[in-house]
Amino acid sequence: MKRETKKSLNREDKHLWKRVADTVTPSSETRGKQLEREMEKLMQSSTHSDSSFNQHQTFRSNPIIAPVVPEPYRPPVPKVVKSHPIEERTLKRLAKGRQQIDSRIDLHGMTQDRARFALLDFLQMAQRSNHRMVLVITGKGNEGRGVLRQQVPTWFNLPEFSPYVNGIKQAHLSHGGDGALYVRVRKSEHPKR
């Protein structure tokens, strides 16, 4: 078994060791002084002098490799597609029952996170089913200050909802009034075969 000989530190190694040592706090003052003396001794015992340091050669023979920090996963961001308002004629037909609401979702009692995921899932299924007009019931909340009532319209402006929503409008009283929204579902970019 071959024993490794003790190598002396070059300038780059010394600098790196000093930076690491400066970040450490000793557990006691005596141990701290002892470590300082050892560090000084280590720095002086190096056979390489700073004047004979050749940066290019040292880098090739002793590269310092920075740790690779992986980037966090970022799912692809869907493109934002422009939404169009629902026409007055369509609203009147919906209010009078002349135009059918293809499906509906009731978000009452859900937390914001749960409601957001449920709504997105609902819109994706509606689009796959070729539904054009859906009703989203948010509820009015206490004294008309419902959290979902306020949040749901803002969610439709987010990139993940954009591919599914082509227009929104407050529902007629017969469908829930302030506590509901008509949502026109965008046609799928990938039609069924």
Phi and psi in degrees as a GROMACS rama.xvg file:
@    title "Ramachandran Plot"
@    xaxis  label "Phi"
@    yaxis  label "Psi"
@TYPE xy
-89.9432  133.612  LYS-2
-87.5966  138.946  ARG-3
-80.5017  137.355  GLU-4
-83.4239  148.305  THR-5
-74.4091  122.261  LYS-6
-89.7585  147.669  LYS-7
-88.5572  156.947  SER-8
-84.6771  139.433  LEU-9
-87.3288  179.882  ASN-10
-61.6263  -41.7774  ARG-11
-64.9535  -42.776  GLU-12
-63.8644  -41.1542  ASP-13
-60.2626  -47.0293  LYS-14
-60.5922  -44.5841  HIS-15
-63.954  -44.3156  LEU-16
-62.9119  -39.8297  TRP-17
-63.0734  -42.4355  LYS-18
-63.1549  -40.3489  ARG-19
-68.1411  -44.8808  VAL-20
-63.1139  -33.3805  ALA-21
-67.435  -20.7944  ASP-22
-87.4067  -9.87024  THR-23
-94.2349  136.709  VAL-24
-107.122  121.465  THR-25
-68.7809  153.584  PRO-26
-72.5083  -24.0314  SER-27
-143.458  161.857  SER-28
-67.2422  -39.9526  GLU-29
-64.4615  -41.8812  THR-30
-65.3368  -35.4344  ARG-31
-62.4595  -44.2114  GLY-32
-66.4115  -38.5221  LYS-33
-63.0412  -43.3801  GLN-34
-65.4592  -36.7802  LEU-35
-61.2979  -44.5757  GLU-36
-63.2843  -42.8062  ARG-37
-63.503  -38.1666  GLU-38
-64.5818  -44.5202  MET-39
-61.4935  -44.0321  GLU-40
-62.0163  -42.7503  LYS-41
-63.4883  -42.3842  LEU-42
-67.1303  -34.636  MET-43
-81.0849  -24.1661  GLN-44
-79.1207  -6.286  SER-45
-67.2578  135.587  SER-46
-81.1541  -19.323  THR-47
-81.2146  128.036  HIS-48
-93.2467  156.618  SER-49
-62.7799  -29.1071  ASP-50
-73.5769  -28.9269  SER-51
-93.1469  10.8387  SER-52
-74.2715  124.165  PHE-53
-110.501  105.309  ASN-54
-60.7369  -42.4148  GLN-55
-64.1401  -46.826  HIS-56
-66.0213  -42.3506  GLN-57
-64.12  -39.3753  THR-58
-63.9558  -39.9307  PHE-59
-68.8364  -39.8328  ARG-60
-84.5894  -29.9139  SER-61
-131.629  68.1171  ASN-62
-70.0603  142.322  PRO-63
-96.6248  117.99  ILE-64
-100.961  120.378  ILE-65
-73.5168  142.618  ALA-66
-64.3218  141.182  PRO-67
-88.0224  118.186  VAL-68
-101.286  115.722  VAL-69
-69.039  143.893  PRO-70
-74.3096  146.247  GLU-71
-66.2711  151.215  PRO-72
-67.4485  129.829  TYR-73
-124.561  112.497  ARG-74
-64.7378  153.402  PRO-75
-60.1799  137.148  PRO-76
-87.5845  122.821  VAL-77
-64.4387  148.943  PRO-78
-72.4266  146.647  LYS-79
-84.0733  126.159  VAL-80
-111.61  139.069  VAL-81
-66.6342  137.526  LYS-82
-98.4888  150.016  SER-83
-116.381  142.619  HIS-84
-68.1789  153.321  PRO-85
-79.1975  131.338  ILE-86
-68.6036  151.745  GLU-87
-58.9781  -39.5952  GLU-88
-59.2684  -43.8865  ARG-89
-65.0765  -40.7502  THR-90
-61.6121  -42.623  LEU-91
-64.2076  -41.2102  LYS-92
-64.5869  -39.0819  ARG-93
-65.2009  -44.6658  LEU-94
-62.8203  -36.7762  ALA-95
-87.6539  -2.42439  LYS-96
80.2848  13.4335  GLY-97
-83.2966  -20.3776  ARG-98
-117.491  133.608  GLN-99
-80.1482  143.788  GLN-100
-91.1827  121.15  ILE-101
-69.9012  -38.3517  ASP-102
-160.307  166.837  SER-103
-143.786  155.241  ARG-104
-134.491  137.352  ILE-105
-110.437  117.037  ASP-106
-96.5789  5.8349  LEU-107
-51.1329  137.326  HIS-108
76.6566  0.271958  GLY-109
-89.8449  151.499  MET-110
-71.9683  165.56  THR-111
-60.1134  -45.2952  GLN-112
-62.5775  -47.4728  ASP-113
-63.108  -42.8786  ARG-114
-63.0268  -39.9805  ALA-115
-64.5026  -45.35  ARG-116
-67.4841  -40.4772  PHE-117
-63.3771  -41.4791  ALA-118
-65.6756  -44.1983  LEU-119
-62.6626  -43.9483  LEU-120
-61.9804  -43.047  ASP-121
-60.064  -45.6013  PHE-122
-66.5079  -36.4968  LEU-123
-64.5224  -43.3587  GLN-124
-66.9931  -38.6251  MET-125
-62.3628  -41.2054  ALA-126
-65.5023  -43.1931  GLN-127
-63.3483  -30.101  ARG-128
-88.9082  6.8593  SER-129
59.0099  32.3806  ASN-130
-77.2902  137.384  HIS-131
-102.877  -37.0283  ARG-132
-126.833  123.785  MET-133
-126.457  160.649  VAL-134
-114.833  126.575  LEU-135
-110.178  114.041  VAL-136
-96.7543  115.805  ILE-137
-100.218  -24.5926  THR-138
84.4711  160.829  GLY-139
-93.3664  -21.9306  LYS-140
77.9288  178.734  GLY-141
-70.3143  127.316  ASN-142
54.7708  30.7422  GLU-143
73.4466  16.2263  GLY-144
-113.431  40.2559  ARG-145
-63.6183  137.02  GLY-146
-64.6365  -47.132  VAL-147
-65.7812  -35.325  LEU-148
-58.9786  -36.5827  ARG-149
-82.3955  -36.6416  GLN-150
-80.6195  -41.1565  GLN-151
-54.119  -46.8009  VAL-152
-60.2262  -32.3117  PRO-153
-72.8895  -30.2459  THR-154
-63.3099  -32.8517  TRP-155
-64.6902  -15.8949  PHE-156
-88.6333  -5.73982  ASN-157
-78.3722  150.534  LEU-158
-57.7517  -33.2475  PRO-159
-72.0632  -22.0066  GLU-160
-91.6852  -24.0891  PHE-161
-52.0818  -40.9667  SER-162
-69.3729  -8.61507  PRO-163
-112.748  -20.0975  TYR-164
-110.329  125.193  VAL-165
-110.925  -4.62462  ASN-166
172.647  148.971  GLY-167
-136.812  153.637  ILE-168
-159.313  146.349  LYS-169
-59.999  140.176  GLN-170
-75.0052  158.076  ALA-171
-69.8172  157.226  HIS-172
-53.0627  -36.2891  LEU-173
-65.4808  -18.5087  SER-174
-111.374  8.13494  HIS-175
122.926  -8.46038  GLY-176
53.7334  -123.839  GLY-177
-62.2821  -22.0744  ASP-178
-96.1922  17.2552  GLY-179
-151.139  157.844  ALA-180
-133.128  138.479  LEU-181
-83.0141  135.411  TYR-182
-128.265  122.784  VAL-183
-88.3872  123.46  ARG-184
-85.5275  133.403  VAL-185
-70.5473  143.351  ARG-186
-67.2435  145.395  LYS-187
-68.1302  140.753  SER-188
-74.0412  -21.1365  GLU-189
-116.602  85.735  HIS-190
-65.1221  156.378  PRO-191
-65.9021  148.973  LYS-192
